[in-house]
Amino acid sequence: MRTRCVVAGGGPAGMVLGLLLARGGVDVVVLEKHADFLRDFRGDTVHASTLRLLDELGLGERFAALPQSRLQNFELPQPDGTLLTLGDFRRLRPPYDHVAMVPQWDFLDLLADAGRQEPRFTLLMSTAATDLLREGRRVVGVRTRTADGVEDEVRADLVVACDGRGSVLRRAAGLRPREYPVPFDTWWFRLPRTEAEQREQASLVPTLVGREILLSFPRTDYFQVAYFNRKGLDAQLRAEGVERFRARVARLRPGFADRLDALTSTDDLHHLDVRLDRLRRWHRPGLLLLGDAAHAMSPAGGVGINLAVQDAVAAATLLAGPLRERRLLESHLAAVQRRRWWPTAAIQLAQRGLHRLVFEPALAGRTPLAFRVVSAVARRVPAVTVVPARLIAFGPRPEHAPAFARRAA
């Protein structure tokens, strides 16, 4: 097969890039190694920057029709038992005044359906990119393997690796990211959400007890719960058994005690080995890396998906013309990295600060000084809560859809 651009990975970055390039007149093939998008506990937060992008692409109404819940503030428990709002999304200008919680498979299906309406868009499911094709120093395509073992190749003017933090193509290119220390891992699981709770305003409220942290994300009819503890504890937690883990959760969030039988075994716990890393160089002749393949993000702030989507928008904006006109140079790929490097570095710097100032003391059994400081500021100047809300909702340098990709609703 021959195409202008082949994208490895059908996650948010890969699907957005494929859709935008196709709308820009570029023949593009997106490879997704799974048969469908139905994988649980992927990032499901769709921030305001992505909501605005969907509106610009004419997909906002279809997205709004998906089952979802809305996060409208981030609250912190106080010593007296009250909650203090630290990030108030309601202070942002509507309709981009919330973070949407939607199953990622629904989001990806929406993008795939939009892509299939474009004659230059091809999505190959159950097809993994296994290696790079080269001619001299230049990457000229990828080798592929289907789920039933059929091997083939796709040749292209540009290969874009959007195949995640364990990127096969990054390894094939001999690229190694710089890693930053992370003090914790995360264990994800689900718990039921009552009808009364579903009618309540959805907020994020972390719980810190002893050396453990719990954070629950309200979904339509369940809570997606994240348990944080020190790295290297996965084997110990599983050896202790589900009853011991239930006791940990009940101690952290007594209000969940009545539904913990939903955890039937430690198989219900999905372990995330948290990483934070970044490539020094995101490109080689004929190859570009985006999203987690270029920079794995910590779950602190929940911005990874939306940052990857912004990478894809910038890449499509800068590369559609050169690809369409067959004048693509490595300098064009370098321009994508230049545009997206500082927002990535800024967010990772903030995440490293959160690790040091919040997670490290909390996991050592101390109340983070940062919590006391920001709580004091938020009590005295409530309007300041718009600052973290905007940083989370839009991030640094949010991208707009290029003119060639915009559609009316």
Secondary structure, 3 states (H helix, E strand, C coil): CEEEEEEECCCHHHHHHHHHHHHCCCCEEEECCCCCCCCCCCCCEECHHHHHHHHHCCCHHHHHCCCCEEECEEEEECCCCCEEEEEEHHHCCCCCCCEEECCHHHHHHHHHHHHHCCCCEEEECCEEEEEEEEECCEEEEEEEEECCCCEEEEEEEEEEECCCCCCHHHHHCCCCCEECCCCEEEEEEEEECCHHHHCCCCEECCEEECCEEEEEEECCCEEEEEEEEECCCHHHHHHHCHHHHHHHHHHHCHHHHHHHHHCCCHHHCEEECCCCEECCCCEECCEEECHHHCCCCCCCCCCHHHHHHHHHHHHHHHHHHHHHCCCCCHHHHHHHHHHHHHHHHHHHHHHHHHHHHHHHHHHCCCCCHHHHHHHHHHHHCHHHHHHHHHHHHHCCCCCCCCHHHCCCC
